[in-house]
Amino acid sequence: MTTTKIVRVFAGPDQRSHFEDIHLDMNEFRLGSLFSLKSQLVPVEGVVFRENPLEGNEDFHCPPRKQFVITLFGAVEISVGDGSYRIFGPGDILFAEDLKGEGHKARELIGPRRSLILPVSNEFSISDWKSAK
């Protein structure tokens, strides 16, 4: 089965933020004469387009709500409380749900970075959407 990767940022029991790689199943479907792949429908509450200036580096912060952040243009380094960091560029998907604790911080690398923000309800659990591995 083909999957797509989402990087989850969450607050652990230690109140520090951590990364987790999540893989969502992608199923074949027919689009005209082509076979394509798609995931299950993920319920979102809206769409926000965001632009972060290159000089817009942030200290540790928590997102305002659970949300998918999809980088469209540019690149950012996200650091979490356990000391690790990841770089996100066009097409990368982050699921931010570190709503409590210290949060994460962002350092813009290429910009202005443009992102698509897809907020989900507080009841949404990304774990329910993970591939069985």
N, C-alpha and C positions, 0 to 999 in steps of 0.2 A: 504494500500500500504506500502511496506517495503521501508525504506530509509537507506542511509548511511550518517554518520556525517562527516562534514569537518569544521574545525575551521578557520575562516577568520580573518586575522589581517589587519586592514585598518586604514588610517589616516582620522580622522573626521574633521569637519569644524574648530575645535579648534586646528588643526595641531598636536594633540596628537593621539597616536595609541590606538586602541580598539580591543576587540575580538567580533566576532559574530558567533554563531553556525548556520551552513547552513546544510540543509538536502537535499540530492539528491535522486530522485526516483530510485528505483531498480526494474526492471521488470524481470519476469520469462523467462527463455529460456531453451531449452533442449540441454544437452550436453551428447550425447550417450543415455544411459538409465537413466541418472540423470537429475533432474530439478535443475537449478542453478539460481542465480540472477546476473544481470548486470545493469549498468547505461547506459545512452546514451553515444555515443562516444564523448569524450572531446578532442578537437584539441590541441595538444602540438607541440612544435617546436624542441624537442629533449629530450635527457635523459642525466643527469649528475649523476654520483655516487660520493658521498662525504663522507669523514671520518673526524670527529672532535675529537681531542684529549681531554681526560678528563680534562686537565688543561686549555683548550681553552675557557675560559669565555670571552664573548664579552660585550663591552659597547653598548649603544644605537646606532643602525645603521639601514639603510634602505636597503632592498634587491636590487640587481642590475636590477631586472625586476620582473614582475608578475610571480609567480611560485608556484607550488604545492611542498611541502616537505613531503615526506613519510618516517617516521622513520622505519628502518629495524632492527636495534639492538641498544641498549643503551637507555638512557633517558636524557631529557633536560627540564629545566624550562625556559619558555618564559615569560618575563615580558613586559607589555605595559605601555604607558604613563599615563593611567588613574589609575595606581597603582595595577591593577589586574595581576595575573599570572596563568599559566596553565602548567601542566606537560605532556609531550608527550613521549610515549614509542612505542615499536614495533606495527606497524599497524595503528598508529594515523596519520591523514592527516591534514596538515596545508596548508592554501592558503595564501601566503604572498603577499600583494599588498599595503603595507604602503610605497609607493615609495617616498613620500614627508613627510615633518614634522620631528618629532624626531625619528621615527622608533621604534624598539623593541630591547630587549637585551636577550641574551641566557646565561644560566648557565648550564654547563654540569653536569649531576648527575651520570650517569653510562656510561662508555665509554671504548674504543673509540666508539663514536656514529657513526653509518653508516646510511646514508640517500640516498634516491632516489629523485633527483630534476627533476621536469618536467616543464620547462619554457613554458609559453603561450604568445601569441601576446599581445601587448599593448591594442588592441581593445577587447580582451576577457573580458566578464563580467560574473562573477560567479553568479550574481543575475539572469541572464537569465536561469540558470541551477537549481535554487532552486525549491524545491517541493512547490506546492501550498498548503498552510495550512490555 
